[in-house]
Structure formats: structure tokens, C-alpha cells
Amino acid sequence: MPGMDLRWSYYSAHMATALLEPKPGGLYCADGDFFVDPVRPVKRAVITHGHSDHARAGHTAVLATAETLAIMNVRCGPNFAGSTQAARYGETVSFGATKVTLRPAGHILGSAQAVVERGGERIVVSGDYKRRRDPTCARFEPVEADVFITEATFGLPVFCHPPDTQEIAKLMHSVAVFPERAHLVGAYSLGKAQRVIALLREAGYDAPIYLHGAMVALCALYERFGVKLGALVPVDEVKDKNFAGRIVVAPPSALGDRWTRRLGDHVNSFASGWMRIRARARQQGVELPLIISDHADWEELTATVNELRPRELWVTHGQEDALVHYAKSIGVPARPLSLKGYDDTGEGEPEMPSQAGLFPVNGNGNGSTNGR
């Protein structure tokens, strides 16, 4: 389709110089003099969400949702930026002739898409997102765009995630069948842990849920923003040391740690989109894999491209090539961005080895699992 290629080349060159362009530090807007999710300290940053591969300390000024700023305060300390500005969803902030509006991304609490506009042109930076309902955050809001910048963490057809209610039912069934054992659920401390807890509550589980110390502050933050998580008890405060029949939520790094000895006999579980691949579960010693992801799966990614039909699609974060190929096959010009610096776990969790070339790898040859 030579006409499509010509249109792509022209529009890419025009938009890259006029609105956003990839730089070593991240996506840069020259007219507004700001970066979106920069990987190094900059003068002005627009931050889409609080995971540390997107939200780094050291910027002179930061614009984000109030929730994201609060998360950065907890994770990076009160002096994480020279100055901060909180923006509500739908609120527009001007940087010179450029306007930035934050729209819900559905990824974690406070996560946003950055809608960048100037002179009738619009680029939407999705950050990380998912399309399905999540009781702990605002749902993804589709925004029409000239250029849509999408993640592709799970950008392969093999990644079609089941309903999260189905996975939570598996966990509750296991607790009922093995009342003599504790159930240790590995879940990333920001976003995934709170979502698993909220889903358990929605499913009718009203017993106390026990937390690794790394979970306490962020669960308290979610509660402050109105996300009800029910009775939560730090493991260190349990005097009888009897965890039989109880659910414990901890960072994935704790699954093979000495810390687990205090739980006695327990079922190892892990909530992650990577659990779709059974080899990964076996490799990590996961007895009860829960396929729960805070990222769009293949069906959500392709449905989003079909729904938005942007003039051009830019793809980053993970399996870029497959989604680029899909977009072109339906007539949407697309290209990979290949941005660097977004593959670090940033969650204090061990990285998961790549399997048969299916997964993104970083410089150490390990697949990144940040918040997946």
C-alpha cells in the first residue's frame, strides 16, 4: 500500500517536530518544553502514573494527578521534585501554545493518559493502561487522537487474560479446600496488591487479609483516596503466628524468601499477566497461578486500535513488532518507538527470566515484570 507509506512518512515527520518526539530522556514537547514520563531529571515533567519506571525523582517541576503525586511522595520522599502541580481528570493545563489534559488510563490509582494538543493536532500518550474494570481506579477513557502512543507489554496473541473474577474464585476455592494451609499471594506492592484485595472483598471474602510490611503504606494511601480494602493486618503484628486458612499478600520477591517460614505450610500464588505461561509459573515455584494483569492484553490492545483508528500508532513497552504488524494489517500506519529506560522493575521485585524469546528482555537478559 504505497499510499499508506507516504501518508505515514509525512505525518510522522510533521507531528514529531511539531508536538512530541522521542529523545534519549523520553518523549519531549519542544513547544511546551516538557517531557512525558522522562527517564532522567528534567526541568518539567508530565507523569502518567506512579510506577517507578515512569515516575522518577529529581525533576524541577512535575504535573500529575493528585493520587500520582501522593504515590511519589510515599515512594520517593517529600522532596521528590522542586515543585508539583496536581491536575484533575479532564482539567487542561497550558504550557505556552501547548495544552495537556489528563484522562483516566485504568492502570492503577491515579494513572492517566497524557493528551497533548496544539493547533488542532493531538497526541495521546497512554502510559500503561488496561480496558477492563478495576475497583481501585478510574476506568480507561478512549480519546480520539491523530497519534496514539500505546504500550505493548502483552502485545502477543498468546496473552488473552481471563476475567479477574474467575481468578479470584480460584483463590477462594483453594482457601476453602486447604484450610490447614496459608495462601501467600505474590502481588506488586503498587496497584496489583490493592486490586487483589478489593476483588476479594467484592467476592465476599470479609476475613482479615495479612500484609507483608512493604504493602502497608501503599494500602493506607489507597484507603485515604477512598478505596475500601477492609481489615488489613501486618504479618509482624500477628501474635499467635498461626496463618492456617489465612490469605497473606506480599511482594513477589517474598515468595522464595526466608520471610515465608513464619507462615508455616502455605500455598504459593502469584497474580500476574505472565502467569498465562505455565512455564513461568513452574519456574517460579508457583502452585496457584492467578492470571491478573494491570496491563491491556492482546485483545484489549487490538480492540483499542480498532476503536480509536488514529491517523498513526506509535508502539512502545514490550512486544512492539506484533502490534505494529497488526495495526498496518487493518490500515493504521504504525511504528515502534523503542524507548529506553522503561524496562526496569522499579518495584523491588526479582525479574523473571525470558522464556523462548516470548518476553521482553533487558540488558541482563531478564524479562521485566514491573507492575505486570
Secondary structure, 3 states (H helix, E strand, C coil): CHHHHHHHHHHHHHHHHHCCEEECCEEEECCCCEEECCCCCCCEEECCCCCCCCCCCCEEEEEECHHHHHHHHHHHCCCCEEEEEECCCCCEEEECCEEEEEEECCCCCCCEEEEEEECCEEEEECCCCCCCCCCCCCCCCCCCCCEEEEEECCCCCCCCCCCHHHHHHHHHHHHHHCCCCEEEEECCCCCHHHHHHHHHHHCCCCCCEEECHHHHHHHHHHHHCCCCCCCEEEHHHCCCCCCCCCEEEECHHHHHCHHHHHHCCEEEEEECHHHHCHHHHHHCCCCEEECCCCCCCHHHHHHHHHHHCCCEEEEEEECHHHHHHHHHHCCCCEEECCCCCCCCCCCCCCCEECCCCCCCCCCCCEECCCCC
